[in-house]
Amino acid sequence: MTTIESTTSADRLTFFVDGQWTKPHGTEVHEAIEAATGEVIGTAALADEHDIDRAVRAARNALDSGPWGRTTPTERAAVMRRFATALAKRSAEASTLVSRENGMPIGLSEAFNGGAPAGLLEMYAQMIDGTEIESVRPAALGATIVRREPVGVVAAITPWNYPLALAMSKIAPALAMGCTIVLKPSPDTALDSYIFADAAEEAGLPAGVLNIVLAGREAGAALVSHPGVDKVAFTGSTEAGRIIGAECGRLIRRCTLELGGKSASIFLEDGDISAFQAGLSATSFQNNSQTCTTQSRILAPRSRYDEVVDAVASYAAGLVVGNPLDPAVTCGPMANDRQLQRVLGYIEAGRDSDARLVAGGGRPSTVGDRGWFVEPTVFADVDNNNVIAREEIFGPVMAVIPFDSEEEAIRIANDSNYGLAGSVWTADEDRGIDIGRRIRTGTFGVNYYSTDLAAPFGGMKDSGIGREFGPEALENYTEYKSVYVSADRLQS
Ligand code: NAD
């Protein structure tokens, strides 16, 4: 078991480029600060444009001239399985490090940063093992060979909230299709992604297939625009997604955008309040609510309104706030000071509005002065036009909104710029599924919510473009080519 005492710190002052640990061209470094203590736990080099250029060239070269571009799906599956084995050995290191960096409760980190990356590699290896990249079909004048080719060099740009699972949601399908990758993680989780490099080295990934360079926004923008990049796979804020999407549009560059959310959880008058309350850990408070699918709008029928408000308020008040490495802790700190100030700002906005504060509302007194902690906070009687119901807060601040009818609940749930997730709580599953069909979000849960990594995941409206996870994600990394040939090919 991971303990607070067993953790180690590490510096990462080189980048992983072309299979080697390379010295930075730039001189900028970033201090990684532990979210729960405010202590420096390591230092990492930040890439400049030259470093980005070197990484993209390595990826380009590995694709165009290296052995990777000529591998079969079965050969790639074997490499991916070795990579998964090497990563699995490092799962405790990965989950502990991420919890220290971003405040994620350790049990959740073990699942998403410890287990999921190796699991995703195994899943995509299984999908491509033994498959053919060409198929032949009849055509008017003969036959057509349809080829599935790699999309090319992939720029994977990731956020800090689920850093390793989200990075692997891009890397694994990209590797499966034969792409090469430059991963640019967020400086807010500066250290953990290099665990991928350690494992890639051990697994013998060919040089240049996976390159990892930590960089800020400016160098990240240089990666997006680099002429050697064929596709950008981005997860992050809607604000950054707009800029990246616009640049990719200008360059006619393929891109997928996994962005923010402001999802709704709808409790119907026939719902089971205990199941709903137990589900709050996944729907609304997972990872200290620093989760894109957080259902921070809770829609309650007037007939059971007080019951729902009490259930959410008492759940929030009962969360154990503290060091995320302590397995008893259910709400860790915010990932950084910027994030804490943002969340406190929204709490102030809620206090200044007509909404009624029913839980939390500030900084907790129980955890001392250190760390970026905030009290799990609930406002009731919130109007859906209130800023705390419209904007993504990315922290544990919930808005309970009353409704009079099922139609009104659906209208309020859909009255959002975002469209990422949601859930409904009802004794009638058919009714819940029907409501799910009418909610404009990429995922939806009936009486529970749990991201299924084997099914497509992504957003509608301002929550993004494209889908990750599941076999559907392979499409993101595939170019189709049709070669017109004679009918002779149909026989073979
Ligand atoms: P962010 O947009 O600030 O940063 C995300 C990444 O993009 C970082 O690596 C950052 O350095 C980089 N970046 C920012 N601007 C860039 C630019 N112009 N060019 C290139 N790179 C740039 O987001 P964040 O604060 O790290 O993450 C939180 C956000 O991510 C939230 O809005 C959350 O909802 C979203 N998110 C979405 C999903 C999803 O699957 N839809 C999953 C997790 C997080």
Boltz pocket constraint, residues with backbone or C-beta under 6 A from the ligand:
constraints:
  - pocket:
      binder: B
      contacts: [[A, 157], [A, 158], [A, 159], [A, 160], [A, 161], [A, 162], [A, 166], [A, 184], [A, 185], [A, 186], [A, 187], [A, 215], [A, 216], [A, 217], [A, 219], [A, 220], [A, 221], [A, 222], [A, 224], [A, 235], [A, 236], [A, 237], [A, 238], [A, 239], [A, 240], [A, 241], [A, 243], [A, 244], [A, 257], [A, 258], [A, 259], [A, 260], [A, 261], [A, 291], [A, 292], [A, 392], [A, 394], [A, 420], [A, 458], [A, 459], [A, 463], [A, 464]]
      max_distance: 6.0
